[in-house]
Amino acid sequence: MHRIGIVVGAVSLFVTVSATASSAAPALDPVGTSTRDIIEVQHASPNRPLIAVSHRGAAGHAPENTLAALDAAHELGAETVEIDIQRTADNQIVLLHDTTLARTTDVETVFPDRSPYLVGDFTLEEIQRLDAGAWFAPSFTGETVPTFDEALDRLEQLDLNLFLEVKEPTLYPGIERAVAEELVGRRTWLEHNPPWEPRKLIVQSFDWDSVRRSKSLMPSVPHALLGRVPEARIAEFSWAHMINPNHTTIDTAYVDRVHDAGLEIMPYTVNDRARMDDVLALGVDGFITDFPDTGQRAIADFVGGRDAIDRAATPVPFQVRY
């Protein structure tokens, strides 16, 4: 259930966040006085819609974390996509979920003697020689691993919102700053969508310390914690906007606890239609799925059913008949 949130000025939040940040890592997104620097500390306008976040681009329809997957998400009507990023040996940020290249590229054929095929052991030029599409379907043969910069270009072209997951940040020291520099260089990503639309940008990770570092660099950007935060620790993360756990780990009581703390919750990765219906009934704010088309239908049916119940529960004014 959506509730009215609290909106505060950027100055007060910046003081809270920067107090824990290292003096060697000042915020790249400086506090200003414009309306785009207003930060929603607690979730949520009651008008913000439920959304089906399209996972890894649209992983059920195209090879994950490729430009083709972003195109597929757009064609399927998604408004928001999730992508994963890691860093190459020459410090270039690329879209990849796994820490190795073996599952989603032909690296073992192109570089047979480079096991264990860690992303961080290859340069961008080497990674761009790989085929990242044929493993999914022959029609995607020749699809390459895109850079973060290329992905942002395509997202802007398609007018898609972004859930950005930083994968295994302990393997890539300083990746939070590199990401922040890229996003701050594209100021549109720091601007907030109006409250009746999905959020423009969420940065998230399973590494909650990394999320905090990222938040200190980009205080106006909403951030999310991936994984199930223990109930007793939720209050520690009042600086965040979301907790996004595995859908198998939550129930109504947990969703209510997250909401009571002023945070949103969008579990992952919900691919079965019946489970989508169940998760929506728990009161979540949306969910992450490989199949955004199915997810959107589930949300439309859920909202339609809820509206019908509300209409049925509204008393009809008594009319005197003469």
C-alpha positions in Angstrom: 0.0 0.0 0.0 1.4 3.4 -0.9 1.5 6.1 1.8 2.3 9.7 1.9 6.0 10.3 2.4 8.1 13.1 3.8 10.0 15.4 1.6 12.8 17.5 3.0 15.3 19.9 1.5 18.6 18.8 0.1 20.6 20.6 2.7 19.4 18.7 5.7 19.9 15.3 4.0 23.3 16.2 2.8 24.4 17.0 6.3 23.2 13.6 7.4 24.9 11.7 4.6 28.1 13.6 4.4 28.8 13.2 8.1 29.8 9.7 7.5 31.6 10.3 4.2 35.4 10.5 4.0 36.8 14.0 3.5 38.8 12.5 0.7 35.5 11.6 -1.2 33.3 14.6 -1.3 29.9 14.5 -2.9 30.0 14.8 -6.7 26.4 15.9 -6.7 26.8 19.2 -4.8 23.9 20.5 -2.8 22.1 23.3 -4.6 18.9 25.2 -4.2 17.1 24.2 -7.4 14.0 22.0 -7.2 15.9 19.0 -8.8 18.0 18.9 -5.6 15.0 18.2 -3.4 15.4 14.7 -2.0 12.5 12.5 -1.0 13.9 10.9 2.1 10.9 8.7 2.8 8.8 7.0 0.2 6.3 7.9 -1.6 3.5 9.8 -3.1 0.3 7.7 -3.1 0.3 8.5 -6.8 3.6 6.7 -7.6 2.6 3.7 -9.7 3.3 0.0 -9.2 5.9 -1.1 -11.7 7.4 -4.2 -13.1 11.1 -3.5 -13.4 12.6 -5.2 -16.4 15.5 -7.4 -15.2 18.9 -7.3 -16.9 17.3 -5.4 -19.7 14.6 -8.0 -20.5 16.3 -11.2 -19.7 13.4 -13.4 -20.6 13.3 -12.1 -24.1 16.8 -11.2 -25.1 20.4 -11.8 -24.0 20.8 -10.2 -20.6 22.6 -6.9 -20.1 22.9 -6.1 -23.9 21.6 -3.3 -25.9 19.2 -5.8 -27.6 17.8 -6.5 -24.1 17.2 -2.8 -23.5 15.5 -2.5 -26.9 13.3 -5.5 -26.0 12.3 -4.0 -22.7 11.2 -0.8 -24.6 9.3 -2.8 -27.2 7.5 -4.7 -24.5 6.3 -1.5 -22.9 8.6 -1.4 -19.9 9.2 1.9 -18.3 12.1 0.9 -16.0 15.0 -1.5 -16.6 17.6 -3.1 -14.3 21.1 -3.6 -15.4 24.3 -4.9 -13.7 27.8 -3.3 -14.0 31.3 -4.4 -13.4 34.8 -3.1 -14.3 37.4 -4.3 -16.8 41.2 -4.6 -16.3 41.6 -1.1 -17.9 39.0 0.5 -15.6 36.1 0.6 -18.1 32.6 -0.1 -16.8 30.6 -2.7 -18.7 27.3 -4.4 -18.4 27.7 -8.0 -17.0 26.0 -9.9 -14.2 28.5 -12.6 -13.5 32.1 -12.0 -12.3 33.2 -14.3 -15.1 32.6 -14.1 -18.8 32.0 -17.8 -19.3 28.2 -18.1 -19.0 27.1 -15.3 -21.3 29.9 -15.0 -23.9 32.1 -17.2 -26.1 35.2 -16.2 -24.1 36.3 -19.9 -23.7 36.5 -20.1 -27.5 38.1 -16.8 -28.2 40.5 -16.9 -25.2 40.9 -20.7 -24.4 43.8 -20.2 -22.1 42.5 -17.4 -19.9 40.6 -19.3 -17.2 38.9 -18.5 -14.8 37.7 -15.7 -17.2 37.2 -13.0 -14.6 35.8 -9.8 -16.0 38.5 -7.8 -14.2 41.2 -9.8 -16.0 40.2 -8.6 -19.5 40.5 -5.2 -21.1 37.5 -3.5 -22.8 39.0 -4.2 -26.2 39.2 -7.9 -25.4 35.7 -8.1 -24.0 34.3 -6.3 -27.1 35.7 -9.1 -29.2 33.3 -11.5 -27.6 29.8 -12.6 -28.7 27.3 -12.0 -25.9 24.2 -13.0 -27.8 24.5 -16.4 -29.5 24.2 -18.3 -26.2 20.7 -17.0 -25.8 19.5 -17.6 -29.4 21.1 -17.7 -32.9 19.2 -14.6 -33.9 21.3 -12.6 -31.4 24.6 -13.7 -32.7 27.1 -10.8 -32.8 25.5 -9.0 -29.9 28.4 -7.5 -27.8 28.9 -6.5 -24.2 28.0 -2.8 -24.0 29.8 -0.2 -21.9 27.9 1.7 -19.2 28.2 4.8 -21.4 26.7 3.0 -24.4 23.8 1.7 -22.2 23.1 5.2 -20.8 23.0 6.5 -24.4 20.4 3.8 -25.3 18.4 4.4 -22.1 18.2 8.1 -22.8 17.2 7.4 -26.5 14.4 5.1 -25.4 13.4 7.2 -22.4 13.7 4.4 -19.9 14.2 4.7 -16.2 17.0 2.8 -14.5 17.7 0.4 -11.6 21.5 0.3 -11.6 23.1 -2.7 -9.7 26.7 -2.5 -8.8 28.0 -6.1 -8.8 30.7 -7.2 -6.4 32.1 -3.8 -5.6 34.8 -5.2 -3.4 36.5 -6.5 -6.5 36.6 -3.0 -8.0 37.7 -0.5 -5.4 36.5 3.0 -6.3 33.8 1.9 -8.7 31.2 4.0 -6.8 33.1 7.1 -7.7 33.5 6.1 -11.3 29.7 5.5 -11.5 29.0 8.8 -9.8 31.2 10.7 -12.2 29.5 9.2 -15.2 26.0 10.0 -13.9 26.9 13.4 -12.7 28.2 14.1 -16.1 24.8 13.4 -17.4 22.7 15.7 -15.2 19.4 14.4 -16.5 19.9 11.2 -14.4 20.0 13.4 -11.2 16.6 14.9 -11.9 13.6 13.3 -10.3 10.5 12.2 -12.1 7.3 13.6 -10.8 5.6 11.5 -8.1 3.0 10.0 -10.4 5.8 8.4 -12.5 8.3 5.7 -11.7 11.6 6.9 -10.2 14.2 8.0 -12.7 17.2 6.3 -11.2 17.9 3.9 -8.3 21.4 2.7 -7.5 21.5 -0.6 -5.6 23.8 -3.4 -4.5 24.0 -6.4 -2.2 27.0 -4.7 -0.6 25.3 -2.2 1.7 28.6 -0.4 2.6 29.0 0.2 -1.2 25.5 1.6 -1.3 26.3 4.0 1.5 29.5 5.1 -0.3 27.5 5.8 -3.4 24.9 7.7 -1.5 27.5 9.9 0.0 28.7 10.8 -3.5 25.3 11.3 -5.0 23.1 12.5 -2.1 20.2 13.5 -4.4 20.0 10.0 -6.0 17.7 7.4 -4.4 19.5 4.2 -3.3 18.4 0.7 -2.5 19.6 -2.2 -0.5 19.4 -5.6 -2.2 18.7 -8.5 0.0 16.6 -9.0 3.1 17.6 -6.5 5.8 16.8 -8.0 9.2 13.8 -6.3 10.8 16.0 -5.2 13.8 18.4 -3.4 11.4 15.9 -1.6 9.1 16.1 1.6 11.1 19.9 1.8 10.5 19.2 2.6 6.8 16.9 5.6 7.0 19.2 7.3 4.4 18.1 4.7 1.8 14.9 4.7 -0.3 14.3 1.0 -0.8 14.9 -2.5 0.4 14.6 -5.0 -2.4 14.8 -8.6 -1.2 14.3 -12.0 -2.8 10.6 -12.5 -3.2 10.8 -15.8 -1.4 12.0 -14.2 1.8 9.1 -11.8 2.5 5.6 -11.8 3.8 3.0 -9.1 4.6 4.5 -8.4 8.0 7.9 -7.7 6.5 6.5 -5.5 3.8 4.6 -3.5 6.4 7.8 -3.2 8.5 9.7 -1.8 5.6 6.9 0.7 4.8 6.6 1.7 8.4 10.3 2.7 8.2 9.4 5.0 5.3 11.1 2.8 2.6 9.8 1.2 -0.5 10.1 -2.5 -1.3 10.4 -4.1 -4.8 11.4 -7.8 -4.5 13.3 -9.8 -7.2 13.1 -11.9 -9.4 9.4 -12.7 -9.9 8.8 -14.6 -13.1 5.8 -16.8 -12.4 2.4 -15.0 -13.0 0.8 -16.6 -10.0 3.6 -15.5 -7.8 3.4 -12.0 -9.2 -0.2 -11.9 -8.0 0.8 -13.2 -4.6 3.6 -10.6 -4.2 1.4 -7.8 -5.2 -1.2 -8.9 -2.6 1.6 -8.4 0.1 1.5 -4.7 -0.6 4.8 -4.2 -2.4 5.6 -1.2 -4.5 6.4 -3.3 -7.6 8.8 -6.1 -8.4 11.7 -7.0 -10.6 11.1 -9.6 -13.4 12.6 -11.1 -16.5 9.2 -10.8 -18.2 8.0 -7.2 -18.0 5.1 -7.9 -20.3 3.7 -10.5 -17.9 4.5 -8.3 -15.0 2.6 -5.4 -16.5 -0.4 -7.5 -17.1 -0.3 -8.7 -13.5 -0.2 -5.2 -12.2 -3.0 -4.0 -14.5 -5.2 -6.9 -13.3 -4.3 -6.2 -9.6 -5.0 -2.5 -9.9 -8.2 -3.1 -11.8 -9.4 -5.5 -9.2 -8.5 -3.2 -6.3 -10.3 -0.3 -8.0 -13.3 -2.5 -8.5 -13.3 -3.4 -4.8 -13.0 0.2 -3.9 -15.9 1.2 -6.1 -18.1 -1.6 -4.7 -17.3 -0.5 -1.2 -18.3 3.2 -1.9 -21.8 3.8 -0.6 -24.3 5.0 -3.2 -26.0 8.3 -2.0 -29.6 7.8 -1.0 -31.9 9.4 -3.4 -35.5 10.3 -2.6 -37.9 9.3 -5.3 -41.1 11.2 -5.8 
